[in-house]
């Protein structure tokens, strides 16, 4: 057996930069080099690191207002216990949930619906909407 073939058993912890001179990566620039956008605490939204033909912002569709960089909404969630009102063996679709008034039609169409495993049910269903792993069990 050779030393370089031994399995690695020790992992070094991640170096915490900017935590004092004695830490090895502390004081002054803390391993970030000098000046420039990448040396600052946070990069600006326009910063891309290298010259692009067309910047990210130019590639986005034109939108107004301050919420333009926010991500889209999350799907509406329903717990398993909420489905007790439905008959046994029914196919769970967005249309059925809207018809039974378990979810709002406008929001369900816009964001979708996801079934989570909160609570228990004695009935069997077939799902045509996204579900969590605990629901499948």
C-alpha positions in Angstrom: 0.0 0.0 0.0 1.3 3.4 -1.0 0.6 6.7 0.9 -1.0 8.3 -2.1 -3.5 5.4 -2.5 -4.8 5.6 1.1 -8.4 6.7 1.4 -9.0 10.3 2.5 -10.4 10.4 6.1 -9.9 14.0 7.1 -11.6 16.9 5.5 -10.3 20.4 6.1 -13.0 22.9 7.3 -13.9 25.7 4.9 -11.7 28.7 5.4 -13.6 31.6 7.0 -12.4 34.8 5.4 -12.3 38.2 7.0 -12.2 36.9 10.6 -9.1 38.6 11.9 -5.4 38.6 11.1 -4.6 35.3 12.8 -7.1 33.4 10.7 -4.8 33.3 7.7 -7.3 35.0 5.4 -8.2 38.0 7.5 -7.6 41.8 7.5 -7.5 44.2 4.6 -8.7 42.4 1.4 -9.4 38.9 2.7 -8.3 37.0 -0.4 -10.5 39.0 -2.8 -7.7 40.9 -4.5 -7.9 44.7 -4.7 -10.7 46.9 -5.8 -13.2 46.1 -8.5 -16.8 44.9 -8.3 -15.8 41.3 -7.3 -14.0 42.6 -4.2 -17.1 44.3 -2.8 -19.6 42.7 -0.5 -22.3 42.2 -3.1 -22.1 42.6 -6.8 -24.6 44.9 -8.6 -27.5 43.4 -10.6 -25.9 44.6 -13.8 -22.5 42.9 -13.2 -21.8 39.9 -15.4 -18.1 39.3 -14.9 -17.1 39.4 -18.5 -18.1 41.4 -21.6 -21.3 40.0 -23.1 -22.7 40.7 -26.5 -26.0 41.6 -25.0 -26.4 42.0 -21.2 -28.8 40.0 -19.1 -31.0 43.0 -18.6 -31.3 43.7 -22.3 -32.3 40.1 -22.9 -35.2 40.3 -20.4 -38.6 41.4 -21.7 -39.5 45.0 -21.0 -41.3 45.3 -17.7 -42.0 48.2 -15.5 -42.0 48.7 -11.8 -39.9 47.6 -8.8 -41.0 43.9 -8.7 -39.4 43.1 -12.1 -36.6 41.0 -10.6 -38.7 38.9 -8.3 -39.3 35.2 -9.1 -42.7 33.9 -10.0 -45.1 32.7 -7.4 -45.2 29.3 -5.7 -48.0 26.8 -6.3 -51.0 26.7 -4.1 -50.7 24.0 -1.5 -53.3 21.6 -0.2 -52.9 19.1 2.6 -53.9 15.5 2.3 -56.6 15.9 5.0 -58.3 18.6 2.8 -59.1 15.9 0.2 -61.4 13.9 2.6 -64.4 15.7 1.2 -63.8 14.1 -2.3 -65.2 10.6 -3.1 -62.9 7.6 -3.0 -61.0 6.7 -6.1 -61.4 10.1 -7.8 -58.7 11.6 -10.1 -57.3 14.7 -8.4 -57.0 17.4 -11.1 -56.9 21.2 -10.9 -60.4 21.3 -12.4 -61.8 19.0 -9.8 -60.3 21.0 -6.9 -61.7 24.2 -8.4 -65.1 22.6 -8.9 -65.2 21.5 -5.2 -64.1 25.0 -4.2 -60.9 23.7 -2.5 -58.7 26.3 -4.4 -59.3 29.6 -6.1 -59.7 29.2 -9.8 -57.7 32.3 -10.8 -54.7 31.5 -8.6 -54.8 27.8 -9.4 -54.6 28.6 -13.1 -51.7 31.1 -12.6 -49.5 29.2 -10.1 -50.8 25.6 -10.2 -51.6 23.3 -7.2 -49.4 20.9 -5.2 -50.7 18.3 -2.7 -48.7 18.1 0.6 -48.8 15.2 3.1 -50.3 17.1 6.1 -52.7 14.7 7.9 -53.9 11.3 6.9 -56.7 10.0 4.7 -58.4 6.6 4.4 -59.4 7.1 0.8 -57.4 6.2 -2.3 -56.8 8.8 -5.0 -55.1 9.1 -8.4 -53.2 12.3 -8.7 -52.7 14.3 -11.8 -51.2 17.3 -10.0 -47.7 17.5 -8.4 -47.4 15.9 -5.0 -44.8 15.6 -2.3 -43.0 12.3 -1.6 -45.0 11.7 1.7 -48.3 11.8 -0.3 -47.1 9.0 -2.6 -46.5 6.8 0.4 
